[in-house]
Amino acid sequence: MWVCNRCDTENSDTHGYCIECGIPKPKPSDNHCSNPDCEHHNETLENPEQKYCGFCGAMTTYWKKIEDMC
């Protein structure tokens, strides 16, 4: 089961889109803390767009990519 990020509807794992609002199922995240000294550095974050590590405050790899583009 997965829960829609927009409307909080529970959906079957076999569904690729939310049955309530139609947005696509979130793709697995590869976002993690960018600080190699953080003990949570290698843990994948649930939120693929999380900007900062909740344990050490460093930028996540997602946010670092965005910042590097500017």
N, CA, C and O atoms as CSV, one atom per row, in Angstrom:
chain,resi,resn,atom,element,x,y,z
A,1,MET,N,N,0.835,-1.179,0.000
A,1,MET,CA,C,0.000,0.000,0.000
A,1,MET,C,C,0.883,1.246,0.000
A,1,MET,O,O,1.942,1.270,0.627
A,2,TRP,N,N,0.433,2.279,-0.711
A,2,TRP,CA,C,1.111,3.569,-0.645
A,2,TRP,C,C,0.072,4.650,-0.410
A,2,TRP,O,O,-1.084,4.512,-0.811
A,3,VAL,N,N,0.493,5.737,0.248
A,3,VAL,CA,C,-0.402,6.840,0.581
A,3,VAL,C,C,-0.066,8.028,-0.306
A,3,VAL,O,O,1.096,8.417,-0.425
A,4,CYS,N,N,-1.078,8.592,-0.919
A,4,CYS,CA,C,-0.905,9.731,-1.825
A,4,CYS,C,C,-0.373,10.952,-1.081
A,4,CYS,O,O,-0.865,11.297,-0.007
A,5,ASN,N,N,0.640,11.604,-1.662
A,5,ASN,CA,C,1.222,12.810,-1.059
A,5,ASN,C,C,0.283,14.003,-1.123
A,5,ASN,O,O,0.400,14.918,-0.308
A,6,ARG,N,N,-0.640,14.015,-2.066
A,6,ARG,CA,C,-1.547,15.143,-2.245
A,6,ARG,C,C,-2.801,15.025,-1.386
A,6,ARG,O,O,-3.164,15.975,-0.691
A,7,CYS,N,N,-3.467,13.869,-1.425
A,7,CYS,CA,C,-4.784,13.766,-0.787
A,7,CYS,C,C,-4.860,12.742,0.343
A,7,CYS,O,O,-5.927,12.549,0.927
A,8,ASP,N,N,-3.751,12.087,0.658
A,8,ASP,CA,C,-3.668,11.108,1.754
A,8,ASP,C,C,-4.535,9.869,1.561
A,8,ASP,O,O,-4.865,9.188,2.532
A,9,THR,N,N,-4.905,9.573,0.326
A,9,THR,CA,C,-5.682,8.372,0.048
A,9,THR,C,C,-4.766,7.152,0.025
A,9,THR,O,O,-3.669,7.204,-0.532
A,10,GLU,N,N,-5.218,6.058,0.629
A,10,GLU,CA,C,-4.467,4.809,0.588
A,10,GLU,C,C,-4.728,4.118,-0.742
A,10,GLU,O,O,-5.877,3.985,-1.163
A,11,ASN,N,N,-3.665,3.680,-1.399
A,11,ASN,CA,C,-3.748,3.035,-2.703
A,11,ASN,C,C,-3.057,1.685,-2.666
A,11,ASN,O,O,-2.133,1.476,-1.880
A,12,SER,N,N,-3.498,0.779,-3.505
A,12,SER,CA,C,-2.877,-0.531,-3.627
A,12,SER,C,C,-1.484,-0.375,-4.243
A,12,SER,O,O,-1.263,0.511,-5.070
A,13,ASP,N,N,-0.552,-1.232,-3.841
A,13,ASP,CA,C,0.792,-1.202,-4.421
A,13,ASP,C,C,0.773,-1.454,-5.924
A,13,ASP,O,O,1.693,-1.049,-6.635
A,14,THR,N,N,-0.258,-2.113,-6.402
A,14,THR,CA,C,-0.345,-2.411,-7.834
A,14,THR,C,C,-0.810,-1.216,-8.652
A,14,THR,O,O,-0.672,-1.217,-9.875
A,15,HIS,N,N,-1.361,-0.194,-7.996
A,15,HIS,CA,C,-1.817,1.005,-8.711
A,15,HIS,C,C,-0.653,1.960,-8.950
A,15,HIS,O,O,0.150,2.210,-8.051
A,16,GLY,N,N,-0.568,2.483,-10.149
A,16,GLY,CA,C,0.476,3.443,-10.489
A,16,GLY,C,C,0.042,4.889,-10.305
A,16,GLY,O,O,0.855,5.810,-10.384
A,17,TYR,N,N,-1.265,5.078,-10.057
A,17,TYR,CA,C,-1.825,6.415,-9.880
A,17,TYR,C,C,-2.803,6.400,-8.719
A,17,TYR,O,O,-3.404,5.367,-8.424
A,18,CYS,N,N,-2.965,7.538,-8.060
A,18,CYS,CA,C,-3.891,7.647,-6.945
A,18,CYS,C,C,-5.325,7.475,-7.453
A,18,CYS,O,O,-5.716,8.063,-8.462
A,19,ILE,N,N,-6.092,6.664,-6.739
A,19,ILE,CA,C,-7.469,6.407,-7.152
A,19,ILE,C,C,-8.393,7.580,-6.828
A,19,ILE,O,O,-9.518,7.630,-7.325
A,20,GLU,N,N,-7.934,8.525,-6.003
A,20,GLU,CA,C,-8.758,9.671,-5.627
A,20,GLU,C,C,-8.451,10.918,-6.460
A,20,GLU,O,O,-9.372,11.603,-6.905
A,21,CYS,N,N,-7.167,11.221,-6.676
A,21,CYS,CA,C,-6.830,12.481,-7.363
A,21,CYS,C,C,-6.018,12.286,-8.644
A,21,CYS,O,O,-5.821,13.237,-9.401
A,22,GLY,N,N,-5.546,11.063,-8.891
A,22,GLY,CA,C,-4.900,10.765,-10.162
A,22,GLY,C,C,-3.425,11.094,-10.293
A,22,GLY,O,O,-2.862,10.907,-11.371
A,23,ILE,N,N,-2.764,11.583,-9.227
A,23,ILE,CA,C,-1.340,11.869,-9.390
A,23,ILE,C,C,-0.554,10.557,-9.399
A,23,ILE,O,O,-0.994,9.570,-8.808
A,24,PRO,N,N,0.609,10.536,-10.063
A,24,PRO,CA,C,1.398,9.302,-10.143
A,24,PRO,C,C,1.939,8.869,-8.786
A,24,PRO,O,O,2.182,9.689,-7.901
A,25,LYS,N,N,2.117,7.575,-8.650
A,25,LYS,CA,C,2.750,7.002,-7.459
A,25,LYS,C,C,4.163,7.553,-7.359
A,25,LYS,O,O,4.880,7.591,-8.359
A,26,PRO,N,N,4.581,7.986,-6.161
A,26,PRO,CA,C,5.946,8.513,-6.022
A,26,PRO,C,C,6.986,7.452,-6.376
A,26,PRO,O,O,6.830,6.271,-6.066
A,27,LYS,N,N,8.035,7.901,-7.023
A,27,LYS,CA,C,9.140,6.999,-7.356
A,27,LYS,C,C,10.012,6.821,-6.123
A,27,LYS,O,O,10.073,7.708,-5.271
A,28,PRO,N,N,10.679,5.695,-6.022
A,28,PRO,CA,C,11.575,5.497,-4.867
A,28,PRO,C,C,12.612,6.618,-4.792
A,28,PRO,O,O,13.121,7.076,-5.815
A,29,SER,N,N,12.908,7.039,-3.608
A,29,SER,CA,C,13.837,8.139,-3.392
A,29,SER,C,C,15.282,7.662,-3.392
A,29,SER,O,O,15.585,6.561,-2.932
A,30,ASP,N,N,16.168,8.503,-3.913
A,30,ASP,CA,C,17.596,8.256,-3.739
A,30,ASP,C,C,18.210,9.418,-2.968
A,30,ASP,O,O,19.429,9.582,-2.925
A,31,ASN,N,N,17.332,10.225,-2.356
A,31,ASN,CA,C,17.738,11.392,-1.588
A,31,ASN,C,C,18.291,10.951,-0.229
A,31,ASN,O,O,17.700,10.114,0.453
A,32,HIS,N,N,19.426,11.523,0.147
A,32,HIS,CA,C,20.007,11.241,1.456
A,32,HIS,C,C,20.866,12.427,1.900
A,32,HIS,O,O,21.084,13.361,1.129
A,33,CYS,N,N,21.345,12.388,3.122
A,33,CYS,CA,C,22.193,13.451,3.666
A,33,CYS,C,C,23.497,13.534,2.876
A,33,CYS,O,O,24.091,12.511,2.535
A,34,SER,N,N,23.935,14.751,2.590
A,34,SER,CA,C,25.175,14.925,1.817
A,34,SER,C,C,26.426,14.997,2.701
A,34,SER,O,O,27.543,15.076,2.190
A,35,ASN,N,N,26.241,14.969,4.008
A,35,ASN,CA,C,27.361,15.072,4.940
A,35,ASN,C,C,27.913,13.678,5.248
A,35,ASN,O,O,27.256,12.904,5.943
A,36,PRO,N,N,29.108,13.341,4.746
A,36,PRO,CA,C,29.662,11.994,4.983
A,36,PRO,C,C,29.969,11.715,6.452
A,36,PRO,O,O,30.134,10.556,6.831
A,37,ASP,N,N,30.048,12.751,7.287
A,37,ASP,CA,C,30.310,12.550,8.710
A,37,ASP,C,C,29.041,12.275,9.514
A,37,ASP,O,O,29.123,11.911,10.687
A,38,CYS,N,N,27.887,12.440,8.907
A,38,CYS,CA,C,26.614,12.200,9.593
A,38,CYS,C,C,26.383,10.692,9.701
A,38,CYS,O,O,26.587,9.964,8.730
A,39,GLU,N,N,25.964,10.227,10.860
A,39,GLU,CA,C,25.744,8.786,11.036
A,39,GLU,C,C,24.564,8.281,10.202
A,39,GLU,O,O,24.393,7.071,10.051
A,40,HIS,N,N,23.753,9.183,9.661
A,40,HIS,CA,C,22.603,8.806,8.831
A,40,HIS,C,C,22.861,9.080,7.348
A,40,HIS,O,O,21.929,9.075,6.544
A,41,HIS,N,N,24.102,9.316,6.992
A,41,HIS,CA,C,24.504,9.685,5.633
A,41,HIS,C,C,24.001,8.707,4.569
A,41,HIS,O,O,23.570,9.141,3.500
A,42,ASN,N,N,24.044,7.434,4.828
A,42,ASN,CA,C,23.677,6.433,3.821
A,42,ASN,C,C,22.215,6.006,3.873
A,42,ASN,O,O,21.808,5.130,3.110
A,43,GLU,N,N,21.419,6.601,4.754
A,43,GLU,CA,C,20.005,6.239,4.847
A,43,GLU,C,C,19.203,6.991,3.793
A,43,GLU,O,O,19.303,8.213,3.679
A,44,THR,N,N,18.418,6.265,3.035
A,44,THR,CA,C,17.554,6.887,2.030
A,44,THR,C,C,16.397,7.564,2.742
A,44,THR,O,O,15.768,6.978,3.624
A,45,LEU,N,N,16.120,8.806,2.352
A,45,LEU,CA,C,15.021,9.562,2.948
A,45,LEU,C,C,13.709,9.224,2.246
A,45,LEU,O,O,13.684,9.034,1.030
A,46,GLU,N,N,12.622,9.151,3.010
A,46,GLU,CA,C,11.313,8.875,2.427
A,46,GLU,C,C,10.891,9.984,1.471
A,46,GLU,O,O,10.322,9.718,0.412
A,47,ASN,N,N,11.169,11.217,1.846
A,47,ASN,CA,C,10.759,12.366,1.036
A,47,ASN,C,C,11.830,12.654,-0.009
A,47,ASN,O,O,12.938,13.063,0.337
A,48,PRO,N,N,11.510,12.443,-1.287
A,48,PRO,CA,C,12.524,12.667,-2.321
A,48,PRO,C,C,12.906,14.136,-2.499
A,48,PRO,O,O,13.897,14.441,-3.163
A,49,GLU,N,N,12.118,15.059,-1.906
A,49,GLU,CA,C,12.404,16.489,-2.035
A,49,GLU,C,C,12.772,17.137,-0.702
A,49,GLU,O,O,12.725,18.360,-0.575
A,50,GLN,N,N,13.142,16.316,0.301
A,50,GLN,CA,C,13.575,16.864,1.587
A,50,GLN,C,C,14.851,17.667,1.365
A,50,GLN,O,O,15.767,17.203,0.685
A,51,LYS,N,N,14.915,18.864,1.933
A,51,LYS,CA,C,16.031,19.770,1.660
A,51,LYS,C,C,17.195,19.638,2.635
A,51,LYS,O,O,18.350,19.822,2.251
A,52,TYR,N,N,16.902,19.322,3.885
A,52,TYR,CA,C,17.965,19.265,4.892
A,52,TYR,C,C,17.825,18.011,5.744
A,52,TYR,O,O,16.721,17.518,5.977
A,53,CYS,N,N,18.957,17.508,6.201
A,53,CYS,CA,C,18.985,16.332,7.073
A,53,CYS,C,C,18.385,16.697,8.427
A,53,CYS,O,O,18.735,17.727,9.003
A,54,GLY,N,N,17.500,15.874,8.928
A,54,GLY,CA,C,16.886,16.118,10.222
A,54,GLY,C,C,17.789,15.766,11.393
A,54,GLY,O,O,17.440,16.047,12.540
A,55,PHE,N,N,18.942,15.159,11.132
A,55,PHE,CA,C,19.851,14.755,12.196
A,55,PHE,C,C,21.042,15.692,12.350
A,55,PHE,O,O,21.468,15.966,13.472
A,56,CYS,N,N,21.593,16.195,11.229
A,56,CYS,CA,C,22.774,17.060,11.336
A,56,CYS,C,C,22.558,18.443,10.710
A,56,CYS,O,O,23.384,19.336,10.902
A,57,GLY,N,N,21.467,18.633,9.968
A,57,GLY,CA,C,21.179,19.938,9.375
A,57,GLY,C,C,21.855,20.199,8.048
A,57,GLY,O,O,21.679,21.273,7.474
A,58,ALA,N,N,22.626,19.244,7.542
A,58,ALA,CA,C,23.301,19.430,6.252
A,58,ALA,C,C,22.288,19.330,5.110
A,58,ALA,O,O,21.202,18.775,5.273
A,59,MET,N,N,22.664,19.879,3.953
A,59,MET,CA,C,21.825,19.752,2.767
A,59,MET,C,C,21.695,18.286,2.389
A,59,MET,O,O,22.607,17.487,2.604
A,60,THR,N,N,20.552,17.951,1.825
A,60,THR,CA,C,20.396,16.606,1.277
A,60,THR,C,C,20.961,16.601,-0.138
A,60,THR,O,O,21.243,17.657,-0.705
A,61,THR,N,N,21.123,15.422,-0.698
A,61,THR,CA,C,21.651,15.334,-2.059
A,61,THR,C,C,20.693,15.983,-3.058
A,61,THR,O,O,21.136,16.560,-4.051
A,62,TYR,N,N,19.382,15.895,-2.804
A,62,TYR,CA,C,18.397,16.548,-3.674
A,62,TYR,C,C,18.624,18.060,-3.689
A,62,TYR,O,O,18.728,18.659,-4.759
A,63,TRP,N,N,18.700,18.676,-2.517
A,63,TRP,CA,C,18.829,20.119,-2.436
A,63,TRP,C,C,20.193,20.589,-2.926
A,63,TRP,O,O,20.310,21.669,-3.505
A,64,LYS,N,N,21.217,19.784,-2.695
A,64,LYS,CA,C,22.561,20.129,-3.172
A,64,LYS,C,C,22.567,20.198,-4.708
A,64,LYS,O,O,23.190,21.091,-5.283
A,65,LYS,N,N,21.875,19.255,-5.376
A,65,LYS,CA,C,21.784,19.286,-6.842
A,65,LYS,C,C,21.096,20.555,-7.317
A,65,LYS,O,O,21.527,21.170,-8.293
A,66,ILE,N,N,20.016,20.956,-6.625
A,66,ILE,CA,C,19.278,22.170,-6.981
A,66,ILE,C,C,20.177,23.393,-6.812
A,66,ILE,O,O,20.246,24.243,-7.700
A,67,GLU,N,N,20.858,23.481,-5.687
A,67,GLU,CA,C,21.762,24.614,-5.405
A,67,GLU,C,C,22.890,24.678,-6.431
A,67,GLU,O,O,23.270,25.767,-6.860
A,68,ASP,N,N,23.429,23.527,-6.828
A,68,ASP,CA,C,24.537,23.493,-7.786
A,68,ASP,C,C,24.101,23.976,-9.175
A,68,ASP,O,O,24.930,24.433,-9.962
A,69,MET,N,N,22.812,23.874,-9.471
A,69,MET,CA,C,22.302,24.333,-10.777
A,69,MET,C,C,22.220,25.857,-10.861
A,69,MET,O,O,22.241,26.430,-11.950
A,70,CYS,N,N,22.126,26.512,-9.685
A,70,CYS,CA,C,21.960,27.972,-9.678
A,70,CYS,C,C,23.258,28.706,-9.879
A,70,CYS,O,O,23.274,29.937,-9.896
